[in-house]
Amino acid sequence: MAIFVKMSWPGMKESDYLKTFKAIDVENKPPLGLITHAATATKNGMDIVDIWESEADFNSFVTTRMADVAKALNLTSKPTTEIVKLTNFYKSLSPKDCEAYDKTTHTFARS
């Protein structure tokens, strides 16, 4: 089941977030199960929201790729994370995207 993840990362500067995002290389190596990602700078740090296909996919990403990048970039603060199961999710899809979405299981096909 798809999940909504909100991370509030106190003390993280926008420049640190951008370095982290670049190092994770989401655009060229998208994490398995990541559906969408957004981030914004706040007065306290960074707020990040994701939608994942499953909590298992999110946890795998955090314990592997994210942990390695955080260590390499010497990120010392940690985010507070809230995870909830989605009741509904709508994304405007192109015809190409529609072929990859399974309406029975409410998941996207993995290539």
C-alpha positions as CSV (number, residue, x, y, z in Angstrom):
1,M,0.0,0.0,0.0
2,A,1.3,3.5,-0.9
3,I,2.5,5.7,1.9
4,F,2.9,9.5,2.5
5,V,6.2,10.4,4.2
6,K,6.8,13.8,5.7
7,M,10.3,14.6,7.0
8,S,11.2,17.7,8.9
9,W,14.9,18.2,9.0
10,P,15.9,20.9,11.5
11,G,19.1,22.7,10.9
12,M,19.5,21.4,7.3
13,K,20.3,24.3,4.9
14,E,18.8,24.3,1.4
15,S,22.4,24.0,0.0
16,D,22.9,20.9,2.1
17,Y,19.6,19.4,0.8
18,L,20.6,20.2,-2.8
19,K,24.0,18.5,-2.3
20,T,22.3,15.5,-0.7
21,F,19.7,15.3,-3.6
22,K,22.5,15.5,-6.2
23,A,24.5,12.8,-4.4
24,I,21.6,10.4,-4.2
25,D,21.2,10.9,-8.0
26,V,17.4,10.4,-8.0
27,E,17.1,11.6,-11.6
28,N,19.4,9.0,-13.0
29,K,18.9,6.2,-10.5
30,P,15.4,6.6,-9.1
31,P,14.9,4.7,-5.8
32,L,12.7,1.6,-6.1
33,G,9.2,2.5,-5.0
34,L,9.5,6.3,-5.0
35,I,6.5,7.8,-6.7
36,T,7.0,11.5,-6.1
37,H,9.2,13.8,-4.0
38,A,9.1,17.5,-3.0
39,A,11.1,19.7,-0.7
40,T,11.0,23.2,0.7
41,A,13.2,25.3,2.9
42,T,11.7,26.6,6.1
43,K,12.9,28.9,8.8
44,N,13.9,25.8,10.8
45,G,15.5,23.7,8.1
46,M,14.0,21.6,5.3
47,D,10.6,19.9,5.0
48,I,10.5,17.0,2.6
49,V,7.4,15.1,1.4
50,D,7.4,11.8,-0.5
51,I,4.9,9.3,-1.7
52,W,6.3,5.7,-1.9
53,E,4.8,2.5,-3.1
54,S,5.4,0.9,0.3
55,E,7.0,1.5,3.7
56,A,9.4,-1.3,2.9
57,D,10.7,0.5,-0.2
58,F,11.1,3.7,1.9
59,N,12.9,2.0,4.7
60,S,15.2,0.2,2.2
61,F,16.1,3.6,0.7
62,V,16.8,5.2,4.1
63,T,19.0,2.4,5.3
64,T,21.1,2.0,2.2
65,R,21.4,5.0,-0.2
66,M,20.3,7.8,2.2
67,A,22.5,6.5,5.1
68,D,25.5,6.2,2.8
69,V,25.1,9.8,1.5
70,A,24.4,11.3,4.9
71,K,27.6,9.7,6.2
72,A,29.6,10.8,3.1
73,L,28.3,14.4,3.4
74,N,28.8,14.4,7.2
75,L,25.1,15.3,7.9
76,T,24.9,15.3,11.7
77,S,21.2,16.2,12.3
78,K,18.4,13.7,11.7
79,P,14.9,14.4,10.5
80,T,11.7,13.7,12.3
81,T,9.7,11.4,10.1
82,E,5.9,10.8,9.9
83,I,4.6,7.9,7.8
84,V,0.9,7.4,7.0
85,K,-0.9,5.1,4.6
86,L,-2.6,6.9,1.8
87,T,-6.3,7.0,1.6
88,N,-6.2,8.5,-1.9
89,F,-3.6,9.7,-4.4
90,Y,-4.3,11.4,-7.7
91,K,-1.7,12.2,-10.3
92,S,-2.4,13.6,-13.7
93,L,-1.0,10.9,-15.9
94,S,0.0,11.0,-19.5
95,P,-1.2,8.2,-21.8
96,K,2.3,6.6,-21.5
97,D,2.1,6.6,-17.7
98,C,-1.4,5.1,-17.7
99,E,0.0,1.9,-19.2
100,A,2.3,1.4,-16.2
101,Y,-0.4,1.9,-13.6
102,D,-2.3,-1.2,-12.3
103,K,-5.8,-0.1,-11.2
104,T,-6.4,-3.4,-9.5
105,T,-3.5,-3.3,-7.1
106,H,-3.1,0.5,-7.2
107,T,0.6,0.2,-7.9
108,F,2.9,1.3,-10.8
109,A,4.7,-1.3,-12.8
110,R,8.4,-1.6,-12.1
111,S,10.7,-1.8,-15.1
